[in-house]
Every structure is written in structure tokens, then in C-alpha cells.
Amino acid sequence: MKRSQEIDASEIARLLREEGWDRALPEVGAKALKGWQQVVFWALRAYIIVMLLIVIWAFSHGAHT
């Protein structure tokens, strides 16, 4: 393994060009979800809310005992 002082800047530039690191990344946008995927995400949201309510209830119940 070479030390950073032993590496030539032109060698790094060549490597970056060969690997494609000098090109801009493609744009990333939102992707439309399928119906079943939307149902799964809404179910997960509902699950999280129910679990939070249970934790709040358990904490308040335990704090009063």
C-alpha cells in the first residue's frame, strides 16, 4: 500500500476517470408506489401509532403505581 505522499495526482485523476467518478450522477426522483405498497406503508404507520399509544399508556400506568 502506498503512502499518500507517494501517490501522483495524475494517477488519481486517471483512476477517477476510469471508474467514472468524474461524471455527474443521474437525477433521482420520487417513484410512484403500487397500491399494495401504499397499503403496507399505511399499515406500518397505523402500527407505529398503536405501539406509541401502548407505550404511553404503559408508562403512565406504571408511573402511577
Backbone as ProteinMPNN parsed JSONL, in Angstrom:
{"seq_chain_A": "MKRSQEIDASEIARLLREEGWDRALPEVGAKALKGWQQVVFWALRAYIIVMLLIVIWAFSHGAHT", "coords_chain_A": {"N_chain_A": [[0.84, -1.172, 0.0], [0.584, 2.17, -0.892], [1.871, 5.19, 0.473], [0.243, 8.326, 1.105], [1.842, 10.407, 0.254], [3.331, 9.275, -1.748], [1.703, 8.904, -3.918], [0.825, 9.902, -7.131], [-0.778, 12.808, -8.407], [-1.801, 12.782, -11.006], [-2.144, 10.083, -11.41], [-4.225, 9.525, -9.66], [-6.227, 11.09, -10.846], [-6.477, 9.759, -13.298], [-7.427, 7.273, -12.433], [-9.887, 8.054, -11.303], [-11.22, 8.937, -13.614], [-11.324, 6.529, -15.084], [-12.948, 4.948, -13.45], [-15.268, 6.386, -13.495], [-15.949, 8.404, -11.733], [-15.844, 11.075, -12.206], [-18.028, 11.888, -13.595], [-21.319, 13.324, -13.619], [-23.885, 12.403, -11.323], [-26.883, 10.518, -12.036], [-30.167, 12.006, -12.077], [-32.329, 11.714, -9.283], [-35.548, 10.812, -8.554], [-38.899, 10.883, -7.19], [-40.678, 7.833, -6.964], [-43.591, 6.354, -8.182], [-45.709, 4.567, -6.057], [-47.018, 1.236, -5.925], [-50.388, 0.041, -5.479], [-50.626, -1.957, -3.414], [-48.263, -1.493, -2.069], [-48.661, 1.039, -1.018], [-50.723, 0.462, 0.761], [-49.355, -1.201, 2.554], [-47.484, 0.629, 3.652], [-49.237, 2.459, 4.885], [-50.364, 0.74, 6.755], [-48.116, 0.214, 8.311], [-47.698, 2.754, 9.377], [-50.02, 3.01, 10.931], [-49.555, 0.906, 12.719], [-47.282, 1.853, 14.073], [-48.384, 4.086, 15.367], [-50.268, 2.822, 17.051], [-48.506, 1.3, 18.643], [-47.068, 3.368, 19.882], [-49.124, 4.53, 21.394], [-49.661, 2.397, 23.126], [-47.225, 2.255, 24.519], [-47.197, 4.785, 25.731], [-49.5, 4.538, 27.339], [-48.714, 2.365, 28.973], [-46.468, 3.447, 30.242], [-47.586, 5.616, 31.621], [-49.367, 4.236, 33.259], [-47.599, 2.68, 34.754], [-46.17, 4.671, 36.047], [-47.946, 5.655, 37.9], [-48.171, 3.727, 39.778]], "CA_chain_A": [[0.0, 0.0, 0.0], [1.381, 3.382, -0.993], [1.538, 6.304, 1.348], [-0.387, 9.409, 0.345], [2.877, 11.238, -0.362], [3.896, 8.541, -2.879], [0.715, 8.807, -4.995], [0.853, 11.027, -8.056], [-2.108, 13.366, -8.655], [-2.274, 12.337, -12.319], [-2.581, 8.696, -11.236], [-5.553, 9.601, -9.049], [-7.138, 11.613, -11.859], [-6.706, 8.679, -14.263], [-8.277, 6.29, -11.773], [-11.231, 8.629, -11.197], [-11.826, 8.911, -14.955], [-11.598, 5.135, -15.45], [-14.045, 4.448, -12.633], [-16.465, 7.161, -13.767], [-16.263, 9.288, -10.613], [-15.848, 12.469, -12.654], [-19.314, 12.167, -14.252], [-22.415, 13.692, -12.716], [-24.816, 11.321, -11.01], [-28.211, 10.716, -12.627], [-31.178, 12.594, -11.194], [-33.151, 10.766, -8.536], [-36.864, 11.385, -8.302], [-39.869, 10.034, -6.496], [-41.256, 6.777, -7.784], [-44.975, 6.071, -7.79], [-45.871, 3.269, -5.408], [-48.164, 0.418, -6.322], [-51.458, 0.066, -4.489], [-50.331, -2.792, -2.254], [-47.178, -0.861, -1.327], [-49.255, 2.123, -0.253], [-51.453, -0.169, 1.868], [-48.352, -1.659, 3.53], [-46.942, 1.793, 4.354], [-50.266, 2.981, 5.794], [-50.463, -0.219, 7.862], [-46.961, 0.461, 9.177], [-47.96, 3.998, 10.11], [-51.022, 2.696, 11.954], [-48.878, 0.07, 13.708], [-46.425, 2.731, 14.879], [-49.256, 4.889, 16.233], [-50.799, 1.933, 18.087], [-47.413, 0.973, 19.559], [-46.806, 4.566, 20.69], [-50.205, 4.647, 22.365], [-49.454, 1.365, 24.136], [-46.078, 2.659, 25.339], [-47.634, 5.911, 26.565], [-50.414, 4.002, 28.359], [-47.95, 1.552, 29.925], [-45.626, 4.338, 31.028], [-48.427, 6.371, 32.563], [-49.895, 3.276, 34.219], [-46.501, 2.307, 35.627], [-45.746, 5.825, 36.833], [-48.916, 5.886, 38.962], [-48.158, 2.631, 40.742]], "C_chain_A": [[0.886, 1.237, 0.0], [0.929, 4.402, 0.036], [0.979, 7.443, 0.493], [0.643, 10.31, -0.317], [3.457, 10.585, -1.619], [2.95, 8.482, -4.076], [0.744, 10.086, -5.82], [-0.571, 11.501, -8.325], [-2.653, 12.92, -10.008], [-2.754, 10.884, -12.262], [-3.979, 8.653, -10.615], [-6.574, 10.084, -10.066], [-7.472, 10.539, -12.894], [-7.649, 7.631, -13.676], [-9.716, 6.793, -11.665], [-11.941, 8.617, -12.542], [-12.206, 7.492, -15.347], [-12.81, 4.588, -14.699], [-15.339, 5.235, -12.828], [-16.861, 8.111, -12.657], [-16.308, 10.752, -11.016], [-17.146, 12.845, -13.365], [-20.374, 12.497, -13.218], [-23.334, 12.486, -12.506], [-26.166, 11.572, -11.673], [-29.181, 11.279, -11.593], [-32.001, 11.486, -10.527], [-34.464, 11.457, -8.211], [-37.758, 10.401, -7.567], [-40.451, 9.014, -7.47], [-42.663, 6.493, -7.274], [-45.057, 4.666, -7.207], [-47.094, 2.547, -5.945], [-49.184, 0.447, -5.195], [-51.151, -0.739, -3.239], [-49.208, -2.196, -1.416], [-47.708, 0.291, -0.478], [-50.012, 1.575, 0.952], [-50.474, -0.614, 2.957], [-47.804, -0.477, 4.314], [-47.966, 2.41, 5.301], [-50.461, 2.051, 6.981], [-49.295, -0.036, 8.832], [-47.143, 1.733, 9.996], [-48.962, 3.748, 11.241], [-50.403, 1.861, 13.062], [-48.011, 0.922, 14.635], [-47.268, 3.557, 15.843], [-49.81, 4.038, 17.367], [-49.716, 1.59, 19.108], [-47.055, 2.171, 20.444], [-47.878, 4.75, 21.759], [-50.055, 3.616, 23.483], [-48.306, 1.745, 25.069], [-46.467, 3.809, 26.258], [-48.557, 5.419, 27.674], [-49.642, 3.223, 29.42], [-47.076, 2.426, 30.813], [-46.454, 5.101, 32.054], [-49.021, 5.444, 33.629], [-48.816, 2.884, 35.228], [-46.039, 3.442, 36.513], [-46.691, 6.081, 38.008], [-48.911, 4.788, 40.017], [-47.067, 2.723, 41.751]], "O_chain_A": [[1.823, 1.341, 0.792], [-0.241, 4.461, 0.413], [1.227, 7.5, -0.711], [0.354, 10.919, -1.347], [4.018, 11.278, -2.468], [3.36, 8.048, -5.152], [0.694, 11.195, -5.287], [-1.478, 10.68, -8.458], [-3.858, 12.703, -10.14], [-3.671, 10.504, -12.99], [-4.813, 7.836, -11.006], [-7.676, 9.54, -10.141], [-8.621, 10.422, -13.318], [-8.562, 7.16, -14.355], [-10.658, 6.039, -11.91], [-13.134, 8.32, -12.611], [-13.291, 7.269, -15.885], [-13.608, 3.842, -15.267], [-16.397, 4.8, -12.375], [-17.998, 8.584, -12.631], [-16.768, 11.59, -10.24], [-17.341, 14.012, -13.703], [-20.333, 12.013, -12.087], [-23.526, 11.666, -13.403], [-26.555, 12.726, -11.854], [-29.032, 11.054, -10.392], [-32.316, 10.466, -11.139], [-34.48, 12.557, -7.658], [-37.403, 9.241, -7.358], [-40.681, 9.308, -8.643], [-42.887, 6.404, -6.067], [-44.545, 3.705, -7.783], [-48.071, 3.167, -6.363], [-48.862, 0.842, -4.075], [-51.383, -0.269, -2.125], [-49.187, -2.365, -0.196], [-47.257, 0.495, 0.649], [-49.953, 2.15, 2.038], [-50.737, -0.425, 4.144], [-47.67, -0.568, 5.535], [-47.611, 2.84, 6.398], [-50.697, 2.514, 8.097], [-49.478, -0.126, 10.046], [-46.781, 1.779, 11.172], [-48.774, 4.214, 12.365], [-50.699, 2.086, 14.236], [-48.016, 0.723, 15.85], [-46.905, 3.71, 17.009], [-49.824, 4.473, 18.518], [-49.98, 1.59, 20.31], [-46.77, 2.0, 21.63], [-47.568, 5.089, 22.902], [-50.292, 3.924, 24.65], [-48.412, 1.571, 26.283], [-46.107, 3.811, 27.435], [-48.416, 5.834, 28.824], [-49.878, 3.391, 30.616], [-46.957, 2.17, 32.011], [-46.065, 5.215, 33.217], [-49.157, 5.844, 34.785], [-49.093, 2.769, 36.422], [-45.562, 3.204, 37.623], [-46.279, 6.665, 39.011], [-49.58, 4.912, 41.042], [-46.953, 1.857, 42.618]]}, "name": "protein", "num_of_chains": 1, "seq": "MKRSQEIDASEIARLLREEGWDRALPEVGAKALKGWQQVVFWALRAYIIVMLLIVIWAFSHGAHT"}
